Amino acid sequence: MRRCAGCGRRAPQRELIRFAARDGVLVAGRNEPGRGAYTCRNLACFERASVRGMFTRVLRQQVRVGPELHGLYTDVTHG
């Protein structure tokens, strides 16, 4: 079970999207090394986590959140 950084809902890992920091940039990926931050599979949770600085808090480092990550939430085949 993991907690969404946007809404706080607890869910199994497979239901969430995992993010990690790579060289100060937020990247998506289950196999990325290091601490992970999770969001539900909806854009509102991702945006809420980003605006509130939750990725920085959970990952314990400053991260840049790029606009390309929004595509993860519009791609219905992501999984």
PDB file as gemmi writes it, atoms N, CA and C in Angstrom:
CRYST1    1.000    1.000    1.000  90.00  90.00  90.00 P 1                      
ATOM      1  N   MET A   1       0.842  -1.182   0.000  1.00  0.00           N  
ATOM      2  CA  MET A   1       0.000   0.000   0.000  1.00  0.00           C  
ATOM      3  C   MET A   1       0.890   1.250   0.000  1.00  0.00           C  
ATOM      4  N   ARG A   2       0.494   2.200  -0.807  1.00  0.00           N  
ATOM      5  CA  ARG A   2       1.197   3.476  -0.879  1.00  0.00           C  
ATOM      6  C   ARG A   2       0.171   4.599  -0.790  1.00  0.00           C  
ATOM      7  N   ARG A   3       0.652   5.805  -0.471  1.00  0.00           N  
ATOM      8  CA  ARG A   3      -0.229   6.957  -0.315  1.00  0.00           C  
ATOM      9  C   ARG A   3      -0.002   7.927  -1.465  1.00  0.00           C  
ATOM     10  N   CYS A   4      -1.094   8.419  -2.035  1.00  0.00           N  
ATOM     11  CA  CYS A   4      -1.026   9.410  -3.105  1.00  0.00           C  
ATOM     12  C   CYS A   4      -0.515  10.735  -2.533  1.00  0.00           C  
ATOM     13  N   ALA A   5       0.470  11.334  -3.198  1.00  0.00           N  
ATOM     14  CA  ALA A   5       1.028  12.613  -2.752  1.00  0.00           C  
ATOM     15  C   ALA A   5       0.059  13.767  -3.001  1.00  0.00           C  
ATOM     16  N   GLY A   6      -0.965  13.543  -3.813  1.00  0.00           N  
ATOM     17  CA  GLY A   6      -1.926  14.600  -4.113  1.00  0.00           C  
ATOM     18  C   GLY A   6      -3.122  14.613  -3.179  1.00  0.00           C  
ATOM     19  N   CYS A   7      -3.806  13.470  -3.071  1.00  0.00           N  
ATOM     20  CA  CYS A   7      -5.045  13.425  -2.281  1.00  0.00           C  
ATOM     21  C   CYS A   7      -4.898  12.684  -0.959  1.00  0.00           C  
ATOM     22  N   GLY A   8      -3.830  11.920  -0.800  1.00  0.00           N  
ATOM     23  CA  GLY A   8      -3.612  11.196   0.445  1.00  0.00           C  
ATOM     24  C   GLY A   8      -4.272   9.829   0.511  1.00  0.00           C  
ATOM     25  N   ARG A   9      -4.955   9.423  -0.542  1.00  0.00           N  
ATOM     26  CA  ARG A   9      -5.630   8.118  -0.564  1.00  0.00           C  
ATOM     27  C   ARG A   9      -4.600   7.003  -0.561  1.00  0.00           C  
ATOM     28  N   ARG A  10      -4.867   5.958   0.205  1.00  0.00           N  
ATOM     29  CA  ARG A  10      -4.010   4.772   0.213  1.00  0.00           C  
ATOM     30  C   ARG A  10      -4.519   3.792  -0.824  1.00  0.00           C  
ATOM     31  N   ALA A  11      -3.583   3.197  -1.589  1.00  0.00           N  
ATOM     32  CA  ALA A  11      -3.952   2.252  -2.638  1.00  0.00           C  
ATOM     33  C   ALA A  11      -2.774   1.316  -2.890  1.00  0.00           C  
ATOM     34  N   PRO A  12      -3.036   0.156  -3.473  1.00  0.00           N  
ATOM     35  CA  PRO A  12      -1.931  -0.740  -3.855  1.00  0.00           C  
ATOM     36  C   PRO A  12      -1.034  -0.054  -4.884  1.00  0.00           C  
ATOM     37  N   GLN A  13       0.250  -0.391  -4.865  1.00  0.00           N  
ATOM     38  CA  GLN A  13       1.215   0.224  -5.772  1.00  0.00           C  
ATOM     39  C   GLN A  13       0.780   0.166  -7.221  1.00  0.00           C  
ATOM     40  N   ARG A  14       0.218  -0.934  -7.651  1.00  0.00           N  
ATOM     41  CA  ARG A  14      -0.129  -1.108  -9.069  1.00  0.00           C  
ATOM     42  C   ARG A  14      -1.214  -0.133  -9.532  1.00  0.00           C  
ATOM     43  N   GLU A  15      -1.955   0.466  -8.602  1.00  0.00           N  
ATOM     44  CA  GLU A  15      -3.002   1.420  -8.968  1.00  0.00           C  
ATOM     45  C   GLU A  15      -2.480   2.854  -9.060  1.00  0.00           C  
ATOM     46  N   LEU A  16      -1.233   3.077  -8.676  1.00  0.00           N  
ATOM     47  CA  LEU A  16      -0.662   4.418  -8.627  1.00  0.00           C  
ATOM     48  C   LEU A  16       0.487   4.550  -9.624  1.00  0.00           C  
ATOM     49  N   ILE A  17       0.842   5.789  -9.939  1.00  0.00           N  
ATOM     50  CA  ILE A  17       1.997   6.063 -10.789  1.00  0.00           C  
ATOM     51  C   ILE A  17       3.140   6.490  -9.875  1.00  0.00           C  
ATOM     52  N   ARG A  18       4.303   5.873 -10.069  1.00  0.00           N  
ATOM     53  CA  ARG A  18       5.463   6.165  -9.216  1.00  0.00           C  
ATOM     54  C   ARG A  18       6.375   7.185  -9.896  1.00  0.00           C  
ATOM     55  N   PHE A  19       6.894   8.096  -9.080  1.00  0.00           N  
ATOM     56  CA  PHE A  19       7.846   9.101  -9.538  1.00  0.00           C  
ATOM     57  C   PHE A  19       9.086   9.038  -8.675  1.00  0.00           C  
ATOM     58  N   ALA A  20      10.213   9.418  -9.237  1.00  0.00           N  
ATOM     59  CA  ALA A  20      11.474   9.513  -8.515  1.00  0.00           C  
ATOM     60  C   ALA A  20      12.226  10.728  -9.048  1.00  0.00           C  
ATOM     61  N   ALA A  21      13.303  11.077  -8.375  1.00  0.00           N  
ATOM     62  CA  ALA A  21      14.132  12.200  -8.816  1.00  0.00           C  
ATOM     63  C   ALA A  21      15.379  11.665  -9.506  1.00  0.00           C  
ATOM     64  N   ARG A  22      15.661  12.214 -10.672  1.00  0.00           N  
ATOM     65  CA  ARG A  22      16.891  11.873 -11.391  1.00  0.00           C  
ATOM     66  C   ARG A  22      17.579  13.187 -11.734  1.00  0.00           C  
ATOM     67  N   ASP A  23      18.703  13.443 -11.100  1.00  0.00           N  
ATOM     68  CA  ASP A  23      19.462  14.684 -11.321  1.00  0.00           C  
ATOM     69  C   ASP A  23      18.607  15.929 -11.117  1.00  0.00           C  
ATOM     70  N   GLY A  24      17.757  15.910 -10.086  1.00  0.00           N  
ATOM     71  CA  GLY A  24      16.937  17.063  -9.754  1.00  0.00           C  
ATOM     72  C   GLY A  24      15.691  17.246 -10.596  1.00  0.00           C  
ATOM     73  N   VAL A  25      15.378  16.256 -11.423  1.00  0.00           N  
ATOM     74  CA  VAL A  25      14.204  16.327 -12.290  1.00  0.00           C  
ATOM     75  C   VAL A  25      13.279  15.170 -11.943  1.00  0.00           C  
ATOM     76  N   LEU A  26      11.997  15.454 -11.840  1.00  0.00           N  
ATOM     77  CA  LEU A  26      11.017  14.424 -11.544  1.00  0.00           C  
ATOM     78  C   LEU A  26      10.807  13.549 -12.772  1.00  0.00           C  
ATOM     79  N   VAL A  27      10.917  12.226 -12.589  1.00  0.00           N  
ATOM     80  CA  VAL A  27      10.710  11.273 -13.672  1.00  0.00           C  
ATOM     81  C   VAL A  27       9.758  10.180 -13.203  1.00  0.00           C  
ATOM     82  N   ALA A  28       8.989   9.652 -14.132  1.00  0.00           N  
ATOM     83  CA  ALA A  28       8.067   8.563 -13.817  1.00  0.00           C  
ATOM     84  C   ALA A  28       8.754   7.243 -14.107  1.00  0.00           C  
ATOM     85  N   GLY A  29       8.474   6.254 -13.283  1.00  0.00           N  
ATOM     86  CA  GLY A  29       9.028   4.932 -13.542  1.00  0.00           C  
ATOM     87  C   GLY A  29       9.075   4.057 -12.316  1.00  0.00           C  
ATOM     88  N   ARG A  30       8.564   2.869 -12.455  1.00  0.00           N  
ATOM     89  CA  ARG A  30       8.572   1.909 -11.354  1.00  0.00           C  
ATOM     90  C   ARG A  30       9.975   1.451 -10.993  1.00  0.00           C  
ATOM     91  N   ASN A  31      10.886   1.446 -11.948  1.00  0.00           N  
ATOM     92  CA  ASN A  31      12.224   0.913 -11.713  1.00  0.00           C  
ATOM     93  C   ASN A  31      13.287   1.972 -11.485  1.00  0.00           C  
ATOM     94  N   GLU A  32      12.876   3.219 -11.331  1.00  0.00           N  
ATOM     95  CA  GLU A  32      13.842   4.283 -11.047  1.00  0.00           C  
ATOM     96  C   GLU A  32      14.386   4.082  -9.633  1.00  0.00           C  
ATOM     97  N   PRO A  33      15.691   4.245  -9.444  1.00  0.00           N  
ATOM     98  CA  PRO A  33      16.270   4.045  -8.109  1.00  0.00           C  
ATOM     99  C   PRO A  33      15.925   5.184  -7.151  1.00  0.00           C  
ATOM    100  N   GLY A  34      16.020   4.909  -5.877  1.00  0.00           N  
ATOM    101  CA  GLY A  34      15.827   5.929  -4.851  1.00  0.00           C  
ATOM    102  C   GLY A  34      14.415   5.985  -4.323  1.00  0.00           C  
ATOM    103  N   ARG A  35      14.172   7.029  -3.531  1.00  0.00           N  
ATOM    104  CA  ARG A  35      12.850   7.228  -2.938  1.00  0.00           C  
ATOM    105  C   ARG A  35      11.815   7.433  -4.027  1.00  0.00           C  
ATOM    106  N   GLY A  36      10.611   7.043  -3.748  1.00  0.00           N  
ATOM    107  CA  GLY A  36       9.534   7.202  -4.713  1.00  0.00           C  
ATOM    108  C   GLY A  36       8.379   7.992  -4.139  1.00  0.00           C  
ATOM    109  N   ALA A  37       7.699   8.712  -4.995  1.00  0.00           N  
ATOM    110  CA  ALA A  37       6.468   9.425  -4.657  1.00  0.00           C  
ATOM    111  C   ALA A  37       5.400   8.900  -5.606  1.00  0.00           C  
ATOM    112  N   TYR A  38       4.188   8.756  -5.125  1.00  0.00           N  
ATOM    113  CA  TYR A  38       3.109   8.162  -5.903  1.00  0.00           C  
ATOM    114  C   TYR A  38       1.938   9.120  -6.016  1.00  0.00           C  
ATOM    115  N   THR A  39       1.225   9.027  -7.149  1.00  0.00           N  
ATOM    116  CA  THR A  39      -0.039   9.743  -7.294  1.00  0.00           C  
ATOM    117  C   THR A  39      -1.062   8.791  -7.896  1.00  0.00           C  
ATOM    118  N   CYS A  40      -2.327   9.113  -7.653  1.00  0.00           N  
ATOM    119  CA  CYS A  40      -3.413   8.386  -8.303  1.00  0.00           C  
ATOM    120  C   CYS A  40      -3.275   8.607  -9.805  1.00  0.00           C  
ATOM    121  N   ARG A  41      -4.004   7.862 -10.571  1.00  0.00           N  
ATOM    122  CA  ARG A  41      -3.916   7.978 -12.031  1.00  0.00           C  
ATOM    123  C   ARG A  41      -4.832   9.064 -12.585  1.00  0.00           C  
ATOM    124  N   ASN A  42      -4.937  10.191 -11.879  1.00  0.00           N  
ATOM    125  CA  ASN A  42      -5.707  11.302 -12.441  1.00  0.00           C  
ATOM    126  C   ASN A  42      -4.895  12.589 -12.322  1.00  0.00           C  
ATOM    127  N   LEU A  43      -5.085  13.454 -13.277  1.00  0.00           N  
ATOM    128  CA  LEU A  43      -4.303  14.678 -13.390  1.00  0.00           C  
ATOM    129  C   LEU A  43      -4.471  15.601 -12.191  1.00  0.00           C  
ATOM    130  N   ALA A  44      -5.656  15.626 -11.595  1.00  0.00           N  
ATOM    131  CA  ALA A  44      -5.903  16.515 -10.448  1.00  0.00           C  
ATOM    132  C   ALA A  44      -4.961  16.183  -9.289  1.00  0.00           C  
ATOM    133  N   CYS A  45      -4.735  14.914  -9.029  1.00  0.00           N  
ATOM    134  CA  CYS A  45      -3.828  14.525  -7.942  1.00  0.00           C  
ATOM    135  C   CYS A  45      -2.394  14.930  -8.258  1.00  0.00           C  
ATOM    136  N   PHE A  46      -1.966  14.727  -9.501  1.00  0.00           N  
ATOM    137  CA  PHE A  46      -0.624  15.117  -9.905  1.00  0.00           C  
ATOM    138  C   PHE A  46      -0.432  16.623  -9.744  1.00  0.00           C  
ATOM    139  N   GLU A  47      -1.382  17.409 -10.222  1.00  0.00           N  
ATOM    140  CA  GLU A  47      -1.274  18.867 -10.136  1.00  0.00           C  
ATOM    141  C   GLU A  47      -1.291  19.343  -8.692  1.00  0.00           C  
ATOM    142  N   ARG A  48      -2.130  18.753  -7.861  1.00  0.00           N  
ATOM    143  CA  ARG A  48      -2.201  19.118  -6.445  1.00  0.00           C  
ATOM    144  C   ARG A  48      -0.859  18.832  -5.760  1.00  0.00           C  
ATOM    145  N   ALA A  49      -0.276  17.666  -6.031  1.00  0.00           N  
ATOM    146  CA  ALA A  49       1.018  17.325  -5.439  1.00  0.00           C  
ATOM    147  C   ALA A  49       2.106  18.287  -5.906  1.00  0.00           C  
ATOM    148  N   SER A  50       2.054  18.661  -7.170  1.00  0.00           N  
ATOM    149  CA  SER A  50       3.048  19.567  -7.723  1.00  0.00           C  
ATOM    150  C   SER A  50       2.938  20.969  -7.116  1.00  0.00           C  
ATOM    151  N   VAL A  51       1.723  21.506  -7.080  1.00  0.00           N  
ATOM    152  CA  VAL A  51       1.497  22.865  -6.565  1.00  0.00           C  
ATOM    153  C   VAL A  51       1.834  22.963  -5.075  1.00  0.00           C  
ATOM    154  N   ARG A  52       1.507  21.951  -4.328  1.00  0.00           N  
ATOM    155  CA  ARG A  52       1.746  21.962  -2.881  1.00  0.00           C  
ATOM    156  C   ARG A  52       3.176  21.575  -2.490  1.00  0.00           C  
ATOM    157  N   GLY A  53       4.010  21.257  -3.461  1.00  0.00           N  
ATOM    158  CA  GLY A  53       5.395  20.897  -3.177  1.00  0.00           C  
ATOM    159  C   GLY A  53       5.559  19.521  -2.546  1.00  0.00           C  
ATOM    160  N   MET A  54       4.610  18.662  -2.774  1.00  0.00           N  
ATOM    161  CA  MET A  54       4.650  17.344  -2.151  1.00  0.00           C  
ATOM    162  C   MET A  54       5.740  16.443  -2.741  1.00  0.00           C  
ATOM    163  N   PHE A  55       6.071  16.616  -4.016  1.00  0.00           N  
ATOM    164  CA  PHE A  55       7.142  15.800  -4.588  1.00  0.00           C  
ATOM    165  C   PHE A  55       8.465  16.121  -3.899  1.00  0.00           C  
ATOM    166  N   THR A  56       8.725  17.393  -3.660  1.00  0.00           N  
ATOM    167  CA  THR A  56       9.934  17.809  -2.963  1.00  0.00           C  
ATOM    168  C   THR A  56       9.948  17.250  -1.544  1.00  0.00           C  
ATOM    169  N   ARG A  57       8.827  17.308  -0.879  1.00  0.00           N  
ATOM    170  CA  ARG A  57       8.734  16.824   0.500  1.00  0.00           C  
ATOM    171  C   ARG A  57       8.939  15.307   0.573  1.00  0.00           C  
ATOM    172  N   VAL A  58       8.218  14.559  -0.247  1.00  0.00           N  
ATOM    173  CA  VAL A  58       8.286  13.101  -0.200  1.00  0.00           C  
ATOM    174  C   VAL A  58       9.653  12.591  -0.647  1.00  0.00           C  
ATOM    175  N   LEU A  59      10.209  13.191  -1.683  1.00  0.00           N  
ATOM    176  CA  LEU A  59      11.501  12.737  -2.209  1.00  0.00           C  
ATOM    177  C   LEU A  59      12.685  13.300  -1.434  1.00  0.00           C  
ATOM    178  N   ARG A  60      12.414  14.248  -0.546  1.00  0.00           N  
ATOM    179  CA  ARG A  60      13.432  14.854   0.317  1.00  0.00           C  
ATOM    180  C   ARG A  60      14.546  15.541  -0.457  1.00  0.00           C  
ATOM    181  N   GLN A  61      14.156  16.162  -1.574  1.00  0.00           N  
ATOM    182  CA  GLN A  61      15.085  16.968  -2.370  1.00  0.00           C  
ATOM    183  C   GLN A  61      14.288  17.833  -3.335  1.00  0.00           C  
ATOM    184  N   GLN A  62      14.896  18.945  -3.748  1.00  0.00           N  
ATOM    185  CA  GLN A  62      14.249  19.814  -4.714  1.00  0.00           C  
ATOM    186  C   GLN A  62      14.186  19.103  -6.059  1.00  0.00           C  
ATOM    187  N   VAL A  63      13.024  19.138  -6.683  1.00  0.00           N  
ATOM    188  CA  VAL A  63      12.868  18.535  -8.004  1.00  0.00           C  
ATOM    189  C   VAL A  63      12.129  19.501  -8.919  1.00  0.00           C  
ATOM    190  N   ARG A  64      12.501  19.463 -10.196  1.00  0.00           N  
ATOM    191  CA  ARG A  64      11.802  20.252 -11.201  1.00  0.00           C  
ATOM    192  C   ARG A  64      10.751  19.339 -11.821  1.00  0.00           C  
ATOM    193  N   VAL A  65       9.527  19.826 -11.871  1.00  0.00           N  
ATOM    194  CA  VAL A  65       8.420  19.061 -12.437  1.00  0.00           C  
ATOM    195  C   VAL A  65       8.168  19.580 -13.846  1.00  0.00           C  
ATOM    196  N   GLY A  66       8.502  18.776 -14.836  1.00  0.00           N  
ATOM    197  CA  GLY A  66       8.361  19.182 -16.229  1.00  0.00           C  
ATOM    198  C   GLY A  66       6.946  18.985 -16.753  1.00  0.00           C  
ATOM    199  N   PRO A  67       6.533  19.803 -17.711  1.00  0.00           N  
ATOM    200  CA  PRO A  67       5.185  19.705 -18.270  1.00  0.00           C  
ATOM    201  C   PRO A  67       4.932  18.414 -19.044  1.00  0.00           C  
ATOM    202  N   GLU A  68       5.995  17.728 -19.470  1.00  0.00           N  
ATOM    203  CA  GLU A  68       5.820  16.488 -20.226  1.00  0.00           C  
ATOM    204  C   GLU A  68       5.174  15.382 -19.389  1.00  0.00           C  
ATOM    205  N   LEU A  69       5.241  15.496 -18.074  1.00  0.00           N  
ATOM    206  CA  LEU A  69       4.646  14.474 -17.205  1.00  0.00           C  
ATOM    207  C   LEU A  69       3.118  14.495 -17.252  1.00  0.00           C  
ATOM    208  N   HIS A  70       2.529  15.591 -17.671  1.00  0.00           N  
ATOM    209  CA  HIS A  70       1.067  15.659 -17.798  1.00  0.00           C  
ATOM    210  C   HIS A  70       0.557  14.627 -18.793  1.00  0.00           C  
ATOM    211  N   GLY A  71       1.381  14.261 -19.764  1.00  0.00           N  
ATOM    212  CA  GLY A  71       1.000  13.277 -20.761  1.00  0.00           C  
ATOM    213  C   GLY A  71       0.712  11.909 -20.185  1.00  0.00           C  
ATOM    214  N   LEU A  72       1.269  11.608 -19.043  1.00  0.00           N  
ATOM    215  CA  LEU A  72       1.009  10.324 -18.388  1.00  0.00           C  
ATOM    216  C   LEU A  72      -0.468  10.158 -18.033  1.00  0.00           C  
ATOM    217  N   TYR A  73      -1.125  11.259 -17.789  1.00  0.00           N  
ATOM    218  CA  TYR A  73      -2.516  11.221 -17.335  1.00  0.00           C  
ATOM    219  C   TYR A  73      -3.511  11.322 -18.456  1.00  0.00           C  
ATOM    220  N   THR A  74      -3.051  11.622 -19.658  1.00  0.00           N  
ATOM    221  CA  THR A  74      -3.957  11.669 -20.794  1.00  0.00           C  
ATOM    222  C   THR A  74      -3.818  10.429 -21.661  1.00  0.00           C  
ATOM    223  N   ASP A  75      -2.777   9.639 -21.386  1.00  0.00           N  
ATOM    224  CA  ASP A  75      -2.535   8.404 -22.134  1.00  0.00           C  
ATOM    225  C   ASP A  75      -3.286   7.265 -21.448  1.00  0.00           C  
ATOM    226  N   VAL A  76      -4.399   6.837 -22.027  1.00  0.00           N  
ATOM    227  CA  VAL A  76      -5.234   5.825 -21.388  1.00  0.00           C  
ATOM    228  C   VAL A  76      -4.611   4.434 -21.419  1.00  0.00           C  
ATOM    229  N   THR A  77      -3.555   4.238 -22.223  1.00  0.00           N  
ATOM    230  CA  THR A  77      -2.927   2.924 -22.288  1.00  0.00           C  
ATOM    231  C   THR A  77      -1.780   2.795 -21.307  1.00  0.00           C  
ATOM    232  N   HIS A  78      -1.467   3.851 -20.552  1.00  0.00           N  
ATOM    233  CA  HIS A  78      -0.374   3.795 -19.588  1.00  0.00           C  
ATOM    234  C   HIS A  78      -0.685   2.758 -18.534  1.00  0.00           C  
ATOM    235  N   GLY A  79       0.315   1.996 -18.147  1.00  0.00           N  
ATOM    236  CA  GLY A  79       0.026   1.046 -17.114  1.00  0.00           C  
ATOM    237  C   GLY A  79       1.197   0.290 -16.714  1.00  0.00           C  
TER     238      GLY A  79                                                      
END                                                                             
